[in-house]
């Protein structure tokens, strides 16, 4: 049995994780930015949702295949997370959803309307599975994380660029934005979710809440 690691490289093969009700496929795109895209498929209905159409539609669309795509979730407004959005939506007709404060910027940059603006506590369906929206401001005003609380296992969290192994996302020297980001990550993620929670960031390798929890005070003290 092949074990999921989440270690993928641009141009390389995707990594696939099989949960009881949901399949998670992780693909890295763009040699320079190395963005992660996540295709989620409900095993019961076959419905699929893509987290971040970051780049390389010529690789994303074959991943989607003939099953189609119901939704594209754009985790935040930064250009490197939605370069393939227009092509993917044009080919699949999928609805675009994004955090409300980032929605207008995403449409302005891509020309693609955001069909639904997400707020804290909203949900996004993946067939019979449910993703809960956790709004985490700081990296951008409208960044969102998506929580799948697996009834048959531990939680899974798609964090965009708000949380990585080793720290929170870049706030570009803005001290107030950093404080906002680390406060929200601490209260909405670390204070709520168990150590076994596996999280999937917008770039690079995955980690768990338990592995990162001991370092929160260190991150806050260093200011990034």
C-alpha positions in Angstrom: 0.0 0.0 0.0 1.4 3.4 -1.0 1.4 5.9 1.9 0.5 9.5 1.3 3.3 11.9 2.2 2.2 15.2 0.6 5.7 15.6 -0.9 5.1 16.8 -4.5 7.2 18.8 -7.0 6.2 20.9 -10.0 6.2 18.8 -13.1 6.0 15.6 -10.9 3.3 13.2 -10.2 0.4 14.0 -7.9 0.1 12.4 -4.4 -3.2 10.8 -3.6 -4.8 10.3 -0.1 -7.8 8.0 0.3 -10.1 8.7 3.2 -13.3 6.8 3.9 -15.5 9.3 2.1 -13.1 11.7 0.3 -10.1 11.4 -2.0 -7.5 14.2 -1.8 -5.2 14.6 -4.8 -2.3 17.1 -4.3 -0.5 18.5 -7.4 2.3 21.0 -7.5 2.4 23.5 -10.4 4.9 26.2 -11.6 8.6 25.6 -11.2 9.1 29.1 -9.8 6.2 29.4 -7.3 5.6 25.7 -6.6 1.9 26.2 -5.8 -0.2 23.3 -4.4 -3.5 22.5 -5.9 -5.9 20.1 -4.2 -8.6 18.1 -6.0 -11.2 16.7 -3.6 -13.6 14.0 -4.7 -16.6 12.6 -2.9 -16.4 8.8 -3.1 -20.2 8.4 -2.9 -21.4 11.0 -5.5 -18.2 11.5 -7.6 -18.6 15.3 -7.1 -15.3 17.2 -7.3 -14.0 20.5 -5.8 -10.6 22.1 -6.6 -8.8 24.2 -4.0 -6.8 26.8 -5.9 -6.6 26.7 -9.7 -3.1 28.1 -9.3 -1.5 27.5 -12.8 -1.0 24.9 -15.6 -4.6 24.2 -16.7 -3.1 21.6 -19.1 -2.3 19.5 -16.0 -5.3 20.4 -13.8 -8.0 19.6 -16.4 -6.8 16.0 -17.0 -6.7 15.6 -13.2 -10.4 16.6 -13.1 -11.1 14.3 -16.0 -14.6 13.5 -17.3 -16.2 13.6 -13.9 -16.4 17.4 -14.1 -16.0 20.0 -11.3 -18.7 21.6 -9.2 -16.6 24.3 -7.5 -13.3 26.0 -7.4 -12.3 27.5 -4.1 -9.8 30.3 -4.3 -8.1 30.6 -0.9 -7.0 34.2 -1.4 -6.5 36.9 -3.9 -2.8 36.6 -4.7 -2.0 36.2 -8.4 -0.1 32.9 -8.0 -3.2 31.1 -6.7 -5.6 31.8 -9.6 -3.7 31.9 -12.9 -5.5 28.9 -14.2 -8.9 30.0 -12.9 -10.3 31.3 -16.2 -9.3 28.3 -18.2 -10.5 25.8 -15.6 -13.9 27.5 -15.2 -14.2 27.9 -18.9 -13.7 24.2 -19.5 -15.8 22.9 -16.6 -18.4 25.5 -15.8 -17.5 25.2 -12.1 -18.7 27.9 -9.6 -16.0 30.0 -8.1 -16.1 30.7 -4.3 -13.7 32.8 -2.3 -13.5 34.8 0.9 -15.8 37.9 0.7 -13.1 40.6 1.3 -10.9 39.1 -1.6 -13.7 38.4 -4.1 -13.6 41.7 -6.0 -9.8 41.5 -6.4 -10.0 37.9 -7.7 -12.6 38.9 -10.3 -10.6 42.0 -11.3 -7.4 40.0 -11.8 -8.9 37.0 -13.5 -12.1 38.3 -15.2 -14.0 35.4 -13.5 -17.0 36.3 -11.4 -17.0 34.9 -7.8 -20.4 33.2 -7.6 -20.4 33.0 -3.8 -18.6 35.0 -1.2 -17.5 33.0 1.8 -17.6 34.1 5.4 -16.6 32.5 8.7 -18.6 29.3 9.4 -20.0 28.9 5.9 -19.8 25.5 4.3 -18.8 24.2 0.8 -20.1 20.8 -0.3 -18.0 18.2 -1.9 -20.8 15.8 -2.7 -21.9 14.3 0.6 -18.8 15.7 2.3 -18.7 19.2 3.9 -15.9 21.7 4.1 -16.2 24.4 6.8 -14.9 27.8 6.0 -12.5 29.4 8.6 -11.8 33.0 7.7 -8.2 33.9 8.6 -7.3 37.5 7.8 -3.7 38.8 7.7 -2.0 37.3 4.7 -4.8 38.9 2.8 -8.1 40.3 4.2 -10.2 37.5 2.7 -8.0 34.5 3.1 -9.9 31.3 4.0 -9.0 27.9 5.3 -11.2 24.8 4.6 -11.8 22.2 7.3 -12.9 18.7 6.6 -13.6 17.0 9.9 -13.5 13.4 8.8 -16.1 11.4 10.7 -14.0 8.3 10.3 -10.6 9.8 11.3 -8.9 13.1 12.2 -9.6 16.6 10.8 -8.0 17.8 7.5 -7.3 21.5 7.0 -6.5 23.3 3.7 -4.7 26.5 4.8 -3.8 28.4 1.7 -1.0 30.7 2.6 -2.1 31.4 6.1 -0.2 28.5 7.8 2.8 26.5 6.8 5.2 24.1 8.5 7.4 26.5 10.5 5.2 29.6 10.6 2.3 31.6 9.5 2.1 33.3 6.0 4.0 36.3 4.8 2.6 39.7 6.0 5.2 41.7 4.0 6.5 43.7 7.0 3.1 44.8 8.1 3.2 44.4 11.9 -0.5 44.8 12.4 -1.3 42.3 9.7 1.1 39.8 11.3 -0.5 40.2 14.7 -3.9 39.7 13.2 -2.8 36.6 11.3 -1.1 34.9 14.2 -4.0 35.8 16.5 -6.5 34.3 14.2 -4.4 31.2 13.5 -4.0 30.7 17.2 -7.6 31.2 18.2 -9.4 29.6 15.1 -7.0 26.8 14.4 -4.7 25.8 17.3 -7.1 26.5 20.1 -9.8 24.5 18.4 -8.3 21.6 16.5 -6.6 18.5 17.9 -2.9 17.7 17.4 -3.8 15.0 14.9 -5.2 17.5 12.4 -3.3 17.3 9.1 -2.9 20.5 7.2 -2.3 21.1 3.6 -0.7 24.5 2.7 -0.6 26.5 -0.5 3.1 25.8 -1.1 5.4 23.0 0.1 5.0 20.1 2.4 2.1 19.3 4.7 2.3 19.1 8.5 0.1 18.5 11.6 -1.2 20.9 14.2 0.6 18.8 16.8 4.0 19.2 15.1 3.6 23.0 14.9 1.9 23.8 18.2 5.0 24.0 20.4 6.4 26.8 18.1 3.6 29.3 18.3 5.2 31.4 21.0 8.5 31.4 19.0 6.7 32.6 15.8 5.0 35.4 17.7 8.2 36.5 19.3 10.2 36.6 16.0 7.4 38.6 14.3 7.0 36.5 11.1 
